[in-house]
Amino acid sequence: MHPIDVFSTLETMSILVDTREQPTQRAQRRYKQFGCKWERHKLDFGDYSAVFTLPDGSLFSLKSIVSIERKQSLDELCQCFTHDRKRFVREFERAQAAGGKIYLLVENASWEKIYAGSYRSQMLPRSLIASILAWLVRYDCQLILCREETSGYLIRDILYREAKERLSS
């Protein structure tokens, strides 16, 4: 695709927000950070993806290719690796079966907090680290740790860059 067409396509970005994502005030602040259109849409895996309009009017969707699974804290991530593990495994297996790529974005998190056990869970730091690293290898996913204040920007920028790479190749 010609670079001008890539640019014009990227300008049409609309972020897809999974219908299971709760429309809280925190979520509304995140959506505002997107700086682009967004719409609620059922996603097969992940919480966020994107769709674009090509110059010929057809759609280019990342829906079954790339998604972002967002967790609001290390506490929630620990829950996913313990009590909700079966559901979490199914989510990532669906992405893997579809040949999709998942970014695991965890808000209010850092490796320092993980190693120090600075979260509310009885999961030991070494167990959490082992689970995270096994997940990255097993599901070929990308881990992004950030503050809540930047998650909306990161969601937009990750999806934008993924689309740009795919449209430019």
C-alpha positions as CSV (number, residue, x, y, z in Angstrom):
1,M,0.0,0.0,0.0
2,H,1.3,3.5,-0.8
3,P,2.4,5.5,2.2
4,I,-0.2,8.1,1.6
5,D,-2.9,5.4,1.6
6,V,-1.5,3.9,4.8
7,F,-1.6,7.3,6.5
8,S,-5.2,8.0,5.4
9,T,-6.2,4.6,6.5
10,L,-4.6,5.0,10.0
11,E,-6.5,8.3,10.4
12,T,-9.8,6.3,10.3
13,M,-8.9,4.3,13.4
14,S,-11.8,3.2,15.6
15,I,-10.9,1.3,18.7
16,L,-13.1,-1.7,19.5
17,V,-13.9,-2.1,23.2
18,D,-15.1,-5.5,24.2
19,T,-18.8,-5.5,25.3
20,R,-17.8,-7.2,28.6
21,E,-15.7,-4.3,29.6
22,Q,-17.5,-2.4,32.3
23,P,-18.3,1.3,31.4
24,T,-16.9,2.8,34.7
25,Q,-15.6,6.3,35.2
26,R,-12.0,5.0,34.9
27,A,-13.0,3.4,31.6
28,Q,-14.5,6.6,30.4
29,R,-11.2,8.4,31.2
30,R,-9.3,5.7,29.3
31,Y,-11.6,6.0,26.3
32,K,-11.0,9.8,26.2
33,Q,-7.2,9.2,26.1
34,F,-7.7,7.2,22.9
35,G,-8.1,10.5,21.0
36,C,-10.1,8.7,18.3
37,K,-13.5,7.0,17.7
38,W,-14.3,3.9,19.7
39,E,-17.2,1.5,19.7
40,R,-18.4,-1.4,21.8
41,H,-18.0,-4.7,20.0
42,K,-17.8,-8.3,21.1
43,L,-14.3,-9.5,20.8
44,D,-13.3,-13.2,20.8
45,F,-10.2,-12.5,22.8
46,G,-8.8,-9.4,24.6
47,D,-10.4,-6.2,25.7
48,Y,-9.4,-3.9,22.9
49,S,-8.7,-4.1,19.2
50,A,-9.2,-1.7,16.2
51,V,-10.8,-1.3,12.8
52,F,-9.9,1.0,9.9
53,T,-11.5,2.1,6.7
54,L,-9.3,1.6,3.6
55,P,-9.3,4.1,0.7
56,D,-11.6,1.9,-1.3
57,G,-14.2,2.0,1.6
58,S,-13.6,-1.6,2.7
59,L,-12.6,-2.4,6.3
60,F,-9.3,-3.5,7.7
61,S,-9.8,-5.1,11.1
62,L,-7.3,-6.2,13.7
63,K,-10.1,-7.9,15.6
64,S,-8.9,-11.5,15.0
65,I,-5.2,-10.5,14.6
66,V,-4.2,-8.3,17.5
67,S,-5.8,-7.4,20.8
68,I,-4.9,-6.0,24.2
69,E,-6.0,-7.7,27.4
70,R,-6.0,-5.0,30.2
71,K,-5.7,-5.7,33.9
72,Q,-6.2,-2.8,36.3
73,S,-3.6,-4.1,38.8
74,L,-1.3,-6.8,39.9
75,D,-4.1,-7.9,42.3
76,E,-6.3,-8.6,39.3
77,L,-3.4,-10.3,37.5
78,C,-2.8,-12.6,40.5
79,Q,-6.5,-13.5,40.4
80,C,-6.2,-14.5,36.8
81,F,-3.3,-16.8,37.5
82,T,-5.0,-18.4,40.5
83,H,-8.8,-18.5,40.9
84,D,-9.7,-17.4,37.3
85,R,-6.8,-19.4,35.7
86,K,-9.1,-21.6,33.6
87,R,-10.9,-18.7,32.1
88,F,-7.6,-16.8,31.5
89,V,-6.1,-19.9,29.8
90,R,-9.2,-20.2,27.5
91,E,-8.8,-16.5,26.5
92,F,-5.2,-16.9,25.5
93,E,-5.8,-20.3,23.8
94,R,-8.6,-18.7,21.7
95,A,-6.1,-16.0,20.5
96,Q,-3.4,-18.6,19.8
97,A,-5.9,-20.8,17.9
98,A,-6.8,-17.8,15.7
99,G,-3.2,-17.0,15.1
100,G,-3.7,-13.7,17.0
101,K,-1.3,-11.7,19.0
102,I,-2.2,-10.5,22.5
103,Y,-0.6,-7.7,24.5
104,L,-1.1,-8.1,28.3
105,L,-1.3,-4.6,29.7
106,V,-1.2,-4.3,33.5
107,E,-1.9,-1.0,35.0
108,N,-0.3,0.3,38.2
109,A,2.4,-2.3,37.9
110,S,6.1,-2.6,37.7
111,W,8.7,-5.4,37.9
112,E,9.8,-3.8,41.2
113,K,6.3,-4.2,42.7
114,I,6.2,-7.8,41.5
115,Y,9.6,-8.8,43.0
116,A,8.7,-7.0,46.2
117,G,5.3,-8.6,46.5
118,S,3.6,-5.2,46.6
119,Y,0.1,-6.5,45.8
120,R,-2.8,-8.0,47.7
121,S,-2.6,-11.7,47.1
122,Q,-1.1,-14.7,48.8
123,M,0.6,-15.5,45.5
124,L,4.3,-15.5,46.2
125,P,6.4,-13.1,44.0
126,R,8.4,-16.1,42.6
127,S,5.1,-17.8,41.6
128,L,3.8,-14.6,40.0
129,I,7.1,-14.1,38.1
130,A,7.0,-17.7,36.9
131,S,3.4,-17.5,35.8
132,I,4.0,-14.2,33.9
133,L,7.2,-15.5,32.2
134,A,5.6,-18.8,31.3
135,W,2.6,-16.9,29.8
136,L,4.9,-14.8,27.7
137,V,6.6,-17.9,26.3
138,R,3.6,-20.2,26.0
139,Y,1.3,-17.7,24.3
140,D,3.9,-15.5,22.6
141,C,2.3,-12.4,24.2
142,Q,3.8,-9.1,25.0
143,L,3.7,-7.7,28.6
144,I,3.2,-4.0,29.0
145,L,3.4,-2.5,32.6
146,C,2.2,1.1,33.0
147,R,0.4,3.6,35.2
148,E,-3.3,3.9,34.8
149,E,-2.8,7.4,33.5
150,T,-1.1,6.2,30.4
151,S,-3.1,3.0,29.5
152,G,-5.5,4.7,27.1
153,Y,-2.6,6.3,25.2
154,L,-0.7,2.9,25.1
155,I,-3.8,1.0,23.9
156,R,-4.2,3.5,21.0
157,D,-0.5,3.6,20.1
158,I,0.0,-0.2,20.2
159,L,-3.0,-0.8,17.9
160,Y,-1.9,2.1,15.6
161,R,1.6,0.7,15.2
162,E,0.4,-2.9,14.7
163,A,-1.9,-1.6,11.9
164,K,0.8,0.5,10.4
165,E,3.2,-2.4,10.2
166,R,0.6,-4.7,8.6
167,L,-0.5,-2.0,6.1
168,S,3.0,-1.0,5.2
169,S,4.3,-4.5,4.4
